Amino acid sequence: MSSALRGMTWDHPRAYLPLEAFGCQSSAPSVHWDRQRLADFEARPLETLAPDYDLLVIDHPGLGRAIEAEAILPWDDVLTPDELAGLASTSVGPTWSSYRLGERQWAIPVDAATQVSVAAAGLLPDLPATWAEVERVSRDVRTALCLGGPHAFLMLLALGAGGHGDAGPLLQPGTATDALELLRTVWRRCDREVSVGDPITVHEAIAAGAVDYCPLAYGYASYARPQPGARPVAWADAPAFAGDRPGSVLGGTGLALSARRATDLEAVRRWVRAFLAEDVQAGLVPQAAGQPAHRAAWDSPDVDRAWGGYYSATRRSLDAAWVRPRYAGWIGLQDDASALVREVLEGRADATAAVAEINDRHARLCAGEPVGATNGGEA
């Protein structure tokens, strides 16, 4: 077998620059990395990529479909139990458990992110710690929400998920309806063009001076170092809505292994052992603008200082982040529910009815029933 490996990651410097830097500096087996845009990374089924790539950088909500399609191999078949236990112990927050299903480890976390508050550095002495404060601040500060793609629904989940547990409805009806009403109030004051974008759009707009603040978007530490003429960005923990816990939904990425290729597994082992070494994850990766899932990076004062205090400012949100369901129909629900949330914010759908519709579809998917879209409108 050849040791030449092919990998697919997503098209942002945070994703590909560390992989390129590692390839230039390491004696590990070579991996040729292709890139796909963020929207495809969030929604493209892994079985469409698995025949062409040995290594896949993935998002945990797509696990259910990938496993059902037999597109990926569990790492239990490749690494030893001791190696897996060691990797689990060095993974920050719930990143490791987010890729574990059926007592098997389907991906290894390589990037850690969750929803946090984002603002121009120095804008406010303290960013709002609660959504009630967000509502007040949005009256005077140029504010954007993050509503593009799945992110409208992910924002609602951050505020109104069912107790952050597995039992009961996906959305607590009273809490989620109140959350939608509050978000609709904030939305009326927001920059519409920026708000319909994704987290990268939000960070770029804040750095460019188009808006000053977003209460909830997935964090990108690299914006602590702005391009010439742009503003540095700062972060804080996600605001709390019900209780004092930061309301945030886990993001980040994991490294999966294709089950559709005649992959040289010994080359994979050598590459993974080298890339996941502590000195690489707490050194080369953040130096190359990556955002590691390794505790050594998140615990490092040097890494934190080099990236504008991002790690210390958002650690509580990461540790408390809610992990999305990973059943086979989740991605479709996530996309359709996000369109429905946008309709509610625009006044074209009822909040109470929307919450009930989302909960009903989730319950039927969990029961294994075939279901259609949550609405017939926006795609």
Contacts in CASP RR format, 6 or more apart in sequence:
PFRMAT RR
TARGET T0000
AUTHOR 0000-0000-0000
METHOD contacts of the structure
MODEL  1
MSSALRGMTWDHPRAYLPLEAFGCQSSAPSVHWDRQRLADFEARPLETLA
PDYDLLVIDHPGLGRAIEAEAILPWDDVLTPDELAGLASTSVGPTWSSYR
LGERQWAIPVDAATQVSVAAAGLLPDLPATWAEVERVSRDVRTALCLGGP
HAFLMLLALGAGGHGDAGPLLQPGTATDALELLRTVWRRCDREVSVGDPI
TVHEAIAAGAVDYCPLAYGYASYARPQPGARPVAWADAPAFAGDRPGSVL
GGTGLALSARRATDLEAVRRWVRAFLAEDVQAGLVPQAAGQPAHRAAWDS
PDVDRAWGGYYSATRRSLDAAWVRPRYAGWIGLQDDASALVREVLEGRAD
ATAAVAEINDRHARLCAGEPVGATNGGEA
1 262 0 8 1.000
1 263 0 8 1.000
1 264 0 8 1.000
1 267 0 8 1.000
2 264 0 8 1.000
3 29 0 8 1.000
3 30 0 8 1.000
3 264 0 8 1.000
3 266 0 8 1.000
3 267 0 8 1.000
4 29 0 8 1.000
4 30 0 8 1.000
4 32 0 8 1.000
5 29 0 8 1.000
5 30 0 8 1.000
5 31 0 8 1.000
5 32 0 8 1.000
5 54 0 8 1.000
5 55 0 8 1.000
5 263 0 8 1.000
5 264 0 8 1.000
5 267 0 8 1.000
5 268 0 8 1.000
5 271 0 8 1.000
6 31 0 8 1.000
6 32 0 8 1.000
6 33 0 8 1.000
6 34 0 8 1.000
6 52 0 8 1.000
6 53 0 8 1.000
6 54 0 8 1.000
6 55 0 8 1.000
7 31 0 8 1.000
7 32 0 8 1.000
7 33 0 8 1.000
7 34 0 8 1.000
7 53 0 8 1.000
7 54 0 8 1.000
7 55 0 8 1.000
7 56 0 8 1.000
7 57 0 8 1.000
8 33 0 8 1.000
8 34 0 8 1.000
8 35 0 8 1.000
8 36 0 8 1.000
8 49 0 8 1.000
8 52 0 8 1.000
8 53 0 8 1.000
8 55 0 8 1.000
8 56 0 8 1.000
8 57 0 8 1.000
9 15 0 8 1.000
9 16 0 8 1.000
9 19 0 8 1.000
9 33 0 8 1.000
9 34 0 8 1.000
9 35 0 8 1.000
9 36 0 8 1.000
9 57 0 8 1.000
9 253 0 8 1.000
10 16 0 8 1.000
10 35 0 8 1.000
10 36 0 8 1.000
10 37 0 8 1.000
10 38 0 8 1.000
10 40 0 8 1.000
10 41 0 8 1.000
10 57 0 8 1.000
10 253 0 8 1.000
11 35 0 8 1.000
11 36 0 8 1.000
11 37 0 8 1.000
11 38 0 8 1.000
12 38 0 8 1.000
12 200 0 8 1.000
12 220 0 8 1.000
13 222 0 8 1.000
13 289 0 8 1.000
13 290 0 8 1.000
14 111 0 8 1.000
14 220 0 8 1.000
14 221 0 8 1.000
14 222 0 8 1.000
14 289 0 8 1.000
14 290 0 8 1.000
14 291 0 8 1.000
15 35 0 8 1.000
15 57 0 8 1.000
15 111 0 8 1.000
15 253 0 8 1.000
15 290 0 8 1.000
16 33 0 8 1.000
16 35 0 8 1.000
17 288 0 8 1.000
17 289 0 8 1.000
17 290 0 8 1.000
18 284 0 8 1.000
18 285 0 8 1.000
18 288 0 8 1.000
18 289 0 8 1.000
18 290 0 8 1.000
19 31 0 8 1.000
19 33 0 8 1.000
20 33 0 8 1.000
20 288 0 8 1.000
21 284 0 8 1.000
21 287 0 8 1.000
21 288 0 8 1.000
22 28 0 8 1.000
22 274 0 8 1.000
22 275 0 8 1.000
22 280 0 8 1.000
22 284 0 8 1.000
22 285 0 8 1.000
22 288 0 8 1.000
23 30 0 8 1.000
23 31 0 8 1.000
25 284 0 8 1.000
26 274 0 8 1.000
26 275 0 8 1.000
26 280 0 8 1.000
27 274 0 8 1.000
28 270 0 8 1.000
28 271 0 8 1.000
28 273 0 8 1.000
28 274 0 8 1.000
28 275 0 8 1.000
29 264 0 8 1.000
29 267 0 8 1.000
29 268 0 8 1.000
29 270 0 8 1.000
29 271 0 8 1.000
31 54 0 8 1.000
31 55 0 8 1.000
31 271 0 8 1.000
34 53 0 8 1.000
36 44 0 8 1.000
38 198 0 8 1.000
38 200 0 8 1.000
39 149 0 8 1.000
39 198 0 8 1.000
41 57 0 8 1.000
41 59 0 8 1.000
42 59 0 8 1.000
42 149 0 8 1.000
42 150 0 8 1.000
42 331 0 8 1.000
43 150 0 8 1.000
43 331 0 8 1.000
43 335 0 8 1.000
45 65 0 8 1.000
45 66 0 8 1.000
45 69 0 8 1.000
45 71 0 8 1.000
46 56 0 8 1.000
46 58 0 8 1.000
46 62 0 8 1.000
46 65 0 8 1.000
46 66 0 8 1.000
46 69 0 8 1.000
46 71 0 8 1.000
46 72 0 8 1.000
46 256 0 8 1.000
47 65 0 8 1.000
47 66 0 8 1.000
47 69 0 8 1.000
47 70 0 8 1.000
47 71 0 8 1.000
47 260 0 8 1.000
49 56 0 8 1.000
49 71 0 8 1.000
49 258 0 8 1.000
50 56 0 8 1.000
50 66 0 8 1.000
50 71 0 8 1.000
50 72 0 8 1.000
50 258 0 8 1.000
50 259 0 8 1.000
50 260 0 8 1.000
50 261 0 8 1.000
51 258 0 8 1.000
51 260 0 8 1.000
51 261 0 8 1.000
52 261 0 8 1.000
53 258 0 8 1.000
53 261 0 8 1.000
54 257 0 8 1.000
54 258 0 8 1.000
54 261 0 8 1.000
54 263 0 8 1.000
54 264 0 8 1.000
54 268 0 8 1.000
55 255 0 8 1.000
55 256 0 8 1.000
55 257 0 8 1.000
55 258 0 8 1.000
55 268 0 8 1.000
55 271 0 8 1.000
56 72 0 8 1.000
56 255 0 8 1.000
56 256 0 8 1.000
56 257 0 8 1.000
56 258 0 8 1.000
57 110 0 8 1.000
57 111 0 8 1.000
57 253 0 8 1.000
57 254 0 8 1.000
57 255 0 8 1.000
57 256 0 8 1.000
58 66 0 8 1.000
58 72 0 8 1.000
58 107 0 8 1.000
58 253 0 8 1.000
58 254 0 8 1.000
58 255 0 8 1.000
58 256 0 8 1.000
59 251 0 8 1.000
59 252 0 8 1.000
59 253 0 8 1.000
59 254 0 8 1.000
60 98 0 8 1.000
60 99 0 8 1.000
60 107 0 8 1.000
60 250 0 8 1.000
60 251 0 8 1.000
60 252 0 8 1.000
60 254 0 8 1.000
60 323 0 8 1.000
60 324 0 8 1.000
60 326 0 8 1.000
61 324 0 8 1.000
61 325 0 8 1.000
61 326 0 8 1.000
61 330 0 8 1.000
61 331 0 8 1.000
61 334 0 8 1.000
62 326 0 8 1.000
62 330 0 8 1.000
62 331 0 8 1.000
63 99 0 8 1.000
63 101 0 8 1.000
63 106 0 8 1.000
63 107 0 8 1.000
63 326 0 8 1.000
64 101 0 8 1.000
64 326 0 8 1.000
64 327 0 8 1.000
64 328 0 8 1.000
64 329 0 8 1.000
64 330 0 8 1.000
65 328 0 8 1.000
65 329 0 8 1.000
65 330 0 8 1.000
65 331 0 8 1.000
66 72 0 8 1.000
66 106 0 8 1.000
66 256 0 8 1.000
67 101 0 8 1.000
67 106 0 8 1.000
68 328 0 8 1.000
70 259 0 8 1.000
71 258 0 8 1.000
71 259 0 8 1.000
71 260 0 8 1.000
72 106 0 8 1.000
72 107 0 8 1.000
72 256 0 8 1.000
72 257 0 8 1.000
72 258 0 8 1.000
72 259 0 8 1.000
73 256 0 8 1.000
73 257 0 8 1.000
73 258 0 8 1.000
73 259 0 8 1.000
74 104 0 8 1.000
74 105 0 8 1.000
74 106 0 8 1.000
75 84 0 8 1.000
75 105 0 8 1.000
75 106 0 8 1.000
75 107 0 8 1.000
75 108 0 8 1.000
75 257 0 8 1.000
76 84 0 8 1.000
76 104 0 8 1.000
76 105 0 8 1.000
78 257 0 8 1.000
78 265 0 8 1.000
78 268 0 8 1.000
78 269 0 8 1.000
78 272 0 8 1.000
79 87 0 8 1.000
79 269 0 8 1.000
79 272 0 8 1.000
83 273 0 8 1.000
84 105 0 8 1.000
87 96 0 8 1.000
87 108 0 8 1.000
87 276 0 8 1.000
88 96 0 8 1.000
88 105 0 8 1.000
90 278 0 8 1.000
90 281 0 8 1.000
90 294 0 8 1.000
90 295 0 8 1.000
90 296 0 8 1.000
91 109 0 8 1.000
91 293 0 8 1.000
91 294 0 8 1.000
91 295 0 8 1.000
92 109 0 8 1.000
92 112 0 8 1.000
92 293 0 8 1.000
92 294 0 8 1.000
92 295 0 8 1.000
92 297 0 8 1.000
92 298 0 8 1.000
92 318 0 8 1.000
92 319 0 8 1.000
93 112 0 8 1.000
93 318 0 8 1.000
93 319 0 8 1.000
93 321 0 8 1.000
94 250 0 8 1.000
94 319 0 8 1.000
94 321 0 8 1.000
94 323 0 8 1.000
95 109 0 8 1.000
95 112 0 8 1.000
95 250 0 8 1.000
95 252 0 8 1.000
95 254 0 8 1.000
95 293 0 8 1.000
96 105 0 8 1.000
96 109 0 8 1.000
97 323 0 8 1.000
98 109 0 8 1.000
98 250 0 8 1.000
98 251 0 8 1.000
98 323 0 8 1.000
98 326 0 8 1.000
99 105 0 8 1.000
99 106 0 8 1.000
99 107 0 8 1.000
99 108 0 8 1.000
99 109 0 8 1.000
99 254 0 8 1.000
99 256 0 8 1.000
100 106 0 8 1.000
101 326 0 8 1.000
106 256 0 8 1.000
107 254 0 8 1.000
107 255 0 8 1.000
107 256 0 8 1.000
108 254 0 8 1.000
108 255 0 8 1.000
108 272 0 8 1.000
108 276 0 8 1.000
109 252 0 8 1.000
109 253 0 8 1.000
109 254 0 8 1.000
109 255 0 8 1.000
109 293 0 8 1.000
110 253 0 8 1.000
110 254 0 8 1.000
110 255 0 8 1.000
110 275 0 8 1.000
110 276 0 8 1.000
110 292 0 8 1.000
110 293 0 8 1.000
111 252 0 8 1.000
111 253 0 8 1.000
111 254 0 8 1.000
111 290 0 8 1.000
111 291 0 8 1.000
111 292 0 8 1.000
111 293 0 8 1.000
112 251 0 8 1.000
112 252 0 8 1.000
112 291 0 8 1.000
112 292 0 8 1.000
112 293 0 8 1.000
112 298 0 8 1.000
112 318 0 8 1.000
113 218 0 8 1.000
113 219 0 8 1.000
113 220 0 8 1.000
113 250 0 8 1.000
113 251 0 8 1.000
113 252 0 8 1.000
113 291 0 8 1.000
113 318 0 8 1.000
114 218 0 8 1.000
114 219 0 8 1.000
114 238 0 8 1.000
114 248 0 8 1.000
114 249 0 8 1.000
114 250 0 8 1.000
114 251 0 8 1.000
114 252 0 8 1.000
114 314 0 8 1.000
114 317 0 8 1.000
114 318 0 8 1.000
114 321 0 8 1.000
115 154 0 8 1.000
115 155 0 8 1.000
115 158 0 8 1.000
115 216 0 8 1.000
115 217 0 8 1.000
115 218 0 8 1.000
115 219 0 8 1.000
115 238 0 8 1.000
115 247 0 8 1.000
115 248 0 8 1.000
115 249 0 8 1.000
115 251 0 8 1.000
115 317 0 8 1.000
115 321 0 8 1.000
116 216 0 8 1.000
116 217 0 8 1.000
116 218 0 8 1.000
116 219 0 8 1.000
116 235 0 8 1.000
116 236 0 8 1.000
116 237 0 8 1.000
116 238 0 8 1.000
116 246 0 8 1.000
116 248 0 8 1.000
116 313 0 8 1.000
116 314 0 8 1.000
116 317 0 8 1.000
117 127 0 8 1.000
117 128 0 8 1.000
117 213 0 8 1.000
117 214 0 8 1.000
117 215 0 8 1.000
117 216 0 8 1.000
117 235 0 8 1.000
117 236 0 8 1.000
117 237 0 8 1.000
117 238 0 8 1.000
117 239 0 8 1.000
118 202 0 8 1.000
118 203 0 8 1.000
118 206 0 8 1.000
118 213 0 8 1.000
118 214 0 8 1.000
118 217 0 8 1.000
118 219 0 8 1.000
118 233 0 8 1.000
118 234 0 8 1.000
118 235 0 8 1.000
119 127 0 8 1.000
119 206 0 8 1.000
119 212 0 8 1.000
119 213 0 8 1.000
119 214 0 8 1.000
119 233 0 8 1.000
119 234 0 8 1.000
119 235 0 8 1.000
119 236 0 8 1.000
120 206 0 8 1.000
120 207 0 8 1.000
120 209 0 8 1.000
120 212 0 8 1.000
120 213 0 8 1.000
120 231 0 8 1.000
120 232 0 8 1.000
120 233 0 8 1.000
120 234 0 8 1.000
121 224 0 8 1.000
121 231 0 8 1.000
121 232 0 8 1.000
121 233 0 8 1.000
121 234 0 8 1.000
121 308 0 8 1.000
122 234 0 8 1.000
123 141 0 8 1.000
123 212 0 8 1.000
123 213 0 8 1.000
123 234 0 8 1.000
124 137 0 8 1.000
124 141 0 8 1.000
124 213 0 8 1.000
126 236 0 8 1.000
127 213 0 8 1.000
127 234 0 8 1.000
127 236 0 8 1.000
128 134 0 8 1.000
128 136 0 8 1.000
128 137 0 8 1.000
128 215 0 8 1.000
128 239 0 8 1.000
129 236 0 8 1.000
129 237 0 8 1.000
129 239 0 8 1.000
129 240 0 8 1.000
130 239 0 8 1.000
130 240 0 8 1.000
130 241 0 8 1.000
131 159 0 8 1.000
131 179 0 8 1.000
131 182 0 8 1.000
131 215 0 8 1.000
131 239 0 8 1.000
131 240 0 8 1.000
131 241 0 8 1.000
133 239 0 8 1.000
134 186 0 8 1.000
134 215 0 8 1.000
134 239 0 8 1.000
135 182 0 8 1.000
135 185 0 8 1.000
135 186 0 8 1.000
137 143 0 8 1.000
137 213 0 8 1.000
138 186 0 8 1.000
138 189 0 8 1.000
138 190 0 8 1.000
138 213 0 8 1.000
138 215 0 8 1.000
139 189 0 8 1.000
141 212 0 8 1.000
141 213 0 8 1.000
142 191 0 8 1.000
142 211 0 8 1.000
142 212 0 8 1.000
142 213 0 8 1.000
143 186 0 8 1.000
143 189 0 8 1.000
143 190 0 8 1.000
143 191 0 8 1.000
143 211 0 8 1.000
143 212 0 8 1.000
143 213 0 8 1.000
143 214 0 8 1.000
143 215 0 8 1.000
144 190 0 8 1.000
144 191 0 8 1.000
144 194 0 8 1.000
144 195 0 8 1.000
144 202 0 8 1.000
144 205 0 8 1.000
144 206 0 8 1.000
144 211 0 8 1.000
144 213 0 8 1.000
144 214 0 8 1.000
145 152 0 8 1.000
145 155 0 8 1.000
145 183 0 8 1.000
145 186 0 8 1.000
145 187 0 8 1.000
145 190 0 8 1.000
145 195 0 8 1.000
145 214 0 8 1.000
145 215 0 8 1.000
145 216 0 8 1.000
146 155 0 8 1.000
146 195 0 8 1.000
146 197 0 8 1.000
146 198 0 8 1.000
146 199 0 8 1.000
146 201 0 8 1.000
146 202 0 8 1.000
146 214 0 8 1.000
146 216 0 8 1.000
146 217 0 8 1.000
146 218 0 8 1.000
147 155 0 8 1.000
147 195 0 8 1.000
147 196 0 8 1.000
147 197 0 8 1.000
147 338 0 8 1.000
147 341 0 8 1.000
147 342 0 8 1.000
147 345 0 8 1.000
148 196 0 8 1.000
148 197 0 8 1.000
148 198 0 8 1.000
148 338 0 8 1.000
148 342 0 8 1.000
149 197 0 8 1.000
149 198 0 8 1.000
149 335 0 8 1.000
149 338 0 8 1.000
150 334 0 8 1.000
150 335 0 8 1.000
150 338 0 8 1.000
151 197 0 8 1.000
151 198 0 8 1.000
151 199 0 8 1.000
151 217 0 8 1.000
151 218 0 8 1.000
151 338 0 8 1.000
152 338 0 8 1.000
152 339 0 8 1.000
152 341 0 8 1.000
152 342 0 8 1.000
152 345 0 8 1.000
153 334 0 8 1.000
153 337 0 8 1.000
153 338 0 8 1.000
153 340 0 8 1.000
153 341 0 8 1.000
153 358 0 8 1.000
154 249 0 8 1.000
154 334 0 8 1.000
154 338 0 8 1.000
155 183 0 8 1.000
155 216 0 8 1.000
155 341 0 8 1.000
156 171 0 8 1.000
156 176 0 8 1.000
156 179 0 8 1.000
156 180 0 8 1.000
156 183 0 8 1.000
156 337 0 8 1.000
156 341 0 8 1.000
157 170 0 8 1.000
157 171 0 8 1.000
157 249 0 8 1.000
157 322 0 8 1.000
157 324 0 8 1.000
158 216 0 8 1.000
158 238 0 8 1.000
158 241 0 8 1.000
158 247 0 8 1.000
158 248 0 8 1.000
158 249 0 8 1.000
158 322 0 8 1.000
159 175 0 8 1.000
159 176 0 8 1.000
159 179 0 8 1.000
159 182 0 8 1.000
159 183 0 8 1.000
159 241 0 8 1.000
159 242 0 8 1.000
159 247 0 8 1.000
160 171 0 8 1.000
160 172 0 8 1.000
160 175 0 8 1.000
160 176 0 8 1.000
160 179 0 8 1.000
160 241 0 8 1.000
160 242 0 8 1.000
161 170 0 8 1.000
161 171 0 8 1.000
161 172 0 8 1.000
161 249 0 8 1.000
161 322 0 8 1.000
162 168 0 8 1.000
162 169 0 8 1.000
162 170 0 8 1.000
162 171 0 8 1.000
162 172 0 8 1.000
162 175 0 8 1.000
163 172 0 8 1.000
164 245 0 8 1.000
164 322 0 8 1.000
165 322 0 8 1.000
169 359 0 8 1.000
169 362 0 8 1.000
169 363 0 8 1.000
170 325 0 8 1.000
170 358 0 8 1.000
170 359 0 8 1.000
170 362 0 8 1.000
170 363 0 8 1.000
171 355 0 8 1.000
171 358 0 8 1.000
171 359 0 8 1.000
172 242 0 8 1.000
173 352 0 8 1.000
173 355 0 8 1.000
173 356 0 8 1.000
173 359 0 8 1.000
174 355 0 8 1.000
175 241 0 8 1.000
175 242 0 8 1.000
176 351 0 8 1.000
176 355 0 8 1.000
177 351 0 8 1.000
177 352 0 8 1.000
177 355 0 8 1.000
179 241 0 8 1.000
180 341 0 8 1.000
180 344 0 8 1.000
180 345 0 8 1.000
180 351 0 8 1.000
180 354 0 8 1.000
180 355 0 8 1.000
181 351 0 8 1.000
182 241 0 8 1.000
183 345 0 8 1.000
184 344 0 8 1.000
184 345 0 8 1.000
184 347 0 8 1.000
184 351 0 8 1.000
186 215 0 8 1.000
187 195 0 8 1.000
187 345 0 8 1.000
187 346 0 8 1.000
191 205 0 8 1.000
191 210 0 8 1.000
191 211 0 8 1.000
194 201 0 8 1.000
194 202 0 8 1.000
194 205 0 8 1.000
194 210 0 8 1.000
194 211 0 8 1.000
196 342 0 8 1.000
199 217 0 8 1.000
199 218 0 8 1.000
199 219 0 8 1.000
199 220 0 8 1.000
200 220 0 8 1.000
202 211 0 8 1.000
202 214 0 8 1.000
202 217 0 8 1.000
203 217 0 8 1.000
203 219 0 8 1.000
203 220 0 8 1.000
203 223 0 8 1.000
203 233 0 8 1.000
205 211 0 8 1.000
206 212 0 8 1.000
206 213 0 8 1.000
206 214 0 8 1.000
206 223 0 8 1.000
206 231 0 8 1.000
206 233 0 8 1.000
207 223 0 8 1.000
207 226 0 8 1.000
207 227 0 8 1.000
207 230 0 8 1.000
207 231 0 8 1.000
207 232 0 8 1.000
207 233 0 8 1.000
208 230 0 8 1.000
208 231 0 8 1.000
209 230 0 8 1.000
209 231 0 8 1.000
215 238 0 8 1.000
215 239 0 8 1.000
216 238 0 8 1.000
216 239 0 8 1.000
216 247 0 8 1.000
216 248 0 8 1.000
218 251 0 8 1.000
218 252 0 8 1.000
219 235 0 8 1.000
219 310 0 8 1.000
219 314 0 8 1.000
220 291 0 8 1.000
221 235 0 8 1.000
221 286 0 8 1.000
221 289 0 8 1.000
221 290 0 8 1.000
221 291 0 8 1.000
221 307 0 8 1.000
221 308 0 8 1.000
221 310 0 8 1.000
221 311 0 8 1.000
222 289 0 8 1.000
222 290 0 8 1.000
222 291 0 8 1.000
222 307 0 8 1.000
223 232 0 8 1.000
223 233 0 8 1.000
224 232 0 8 1.000
224 233 0 8 1.000
224 234 0 8 1.000
224 307 0 8 1.000
224 308 0 8 1.000
224 309 0 8 1.000
224 310 0 8 1.000
225 232 0 8 1.000
225 289 0 8 1.000
225 307 0 8 1.000
226 232 0 8 1.000
226 233 0 8 1.000
232 308 0 8 1.000
234 308 0 8 1.000
234 309 0 8 1.000
234 313 0 8 1.000
235 309 0 8 1.000
235 310 0 8 1.000
235 313 0 8 1.000
235 314 0 8 1.000
236 313 0 8 1.000
236 314 0 8 1.000
237 246 0 8 1.000
237 248 0 8 1.000
237 313 0 8 1.000
237 314 0 8 1.000
237 316 0 8 1.000
237 317 0 8 1.000
238 246 0 8 1.000
238 247 0 8 1.000
238 248 0 8 1.000
238 317 0 8 1.000
239 246 0 8 1.000
239 247 0 8 1.000
240 246 0 8 1.000
240 247 0 8 1.000
241 247 0 8 1.000
245 320 0 8 1.000
246 316 0 8 1.000
246 317 0 8 1.000
246 320 0 8 1.000
247 317 0 8 1.000
247 320 0 8 1.000
247 322 0 8 1.000
248 317 0 8 1.000
248 318 0 8 1.000
248 320 0 8 1.000
248 321 0 8 1.000
248 322 0 8 1.000
249 321 0 8 1.000
249 322 0 8 1.000
249 324 0 8 1.000
250 318 0 8 1.000
250 321 0 8 1.000
250 322 0 8 1.000
250 323 0 8 1.000
250 324 0 8 1.000
251 321 0 8 1.000
252 291 0 8 1.000
252 293 0 8 1.000
254 293 0 8 1.000
255 272 0 8 1.000
257 263 0 8 1.000
257 268 0 8 1.000
274 280 0 8 1.000
276 294 0 8 1.000
278 294 0 8 1.000
278 296 0 8 1.000
281 292 0 8 1.000
281 293 0 8 1.000
281 294 0 8 1.000
281 296 0 8 1.000
281 297 0 8 1.000
282 292 0 8 1.000
282 294 0 8 1.000
282 296 0 8 1.000
282 297 0 8 1.000
282 300 0 8 1.000
282 303 0 8 1.000
283 297 0 8 1.000
283 303 0 8 1.000
285 292 0 8 1.000
285 294 0 8 1.000
285 297 0 8 1.000
286 292 0 8 1.000
286 297 0 8 1.000
286 300 0 8 1.000
286 303 0 8 1.000
286 306 0 8 1.000
286 307 0 8 1.000
287 306 0 8 1.000
292 298 0 8 1.000
297 303 0 8 1.000
297 311 0 8 1.000
298 311 0 8 1.000
298 315 0 8 1.000
298 318 0 8 1.000
300 311 0 8 1.000
303 311 0 8 1.000
304 310 0 8 1.000
304 311 0 8 1.000
304 312 0 8 1.000
324 330 0 8 1.000
324 334 0 8 1.000
325 362 0 8 1.000
325 366 0 8 1.000
327 365 0 8 1.000
327 366 0 8 1.000
329 365 0 8 1.000
330 365 0 8 1.000
332 373 0 8 1.000
333 358 0 8 1.000
333 361 0 8 1.000
333 362 0 8 1.000
333 365 0 8 1.000
333 374 0 8 1.000
335 379 0 8 1.000
336 361 0 8 1.000
336 373 0 8 1.000
336 374 0 8 1.000
336 375 0 8 1.000
337 358 0 8 1.000
337 361 0 8 1.000
337 374 0 8 1.000
339 374 0 8 1.000
339 375 0 8 1.000
339 377 0 8 1.000
339 378 0 8 1.000
339 379 0 8 1.000
340 349 0 8 1.000
340 354 0 8 1.000
340 357 0 8 1.000
340 358 0 8 1.000
340 374 0 8 1.000
340 375 0 8 1.000
341 354 0 8 1.000
342 378 0 8 1.000
343 349 0 8 1.000
343 354 0 8 1.000
343 375 0 8 1.000
343 377 0 8 1.000
343 378 0 8 1.000
344 350 0 8 1.000
344 351 0 8 1.000
344 354 0 8 1.000
349 375 0 8 1.000
357 374 0 8 1.000
357 375 0 8 1.000
358 374 0 8 1.000
361 371 0 8 1.000
361 372 0 8 1.000
361 374 0 8 1.000
364 371 0 8 1.000
365 371 0 8 1.000
END
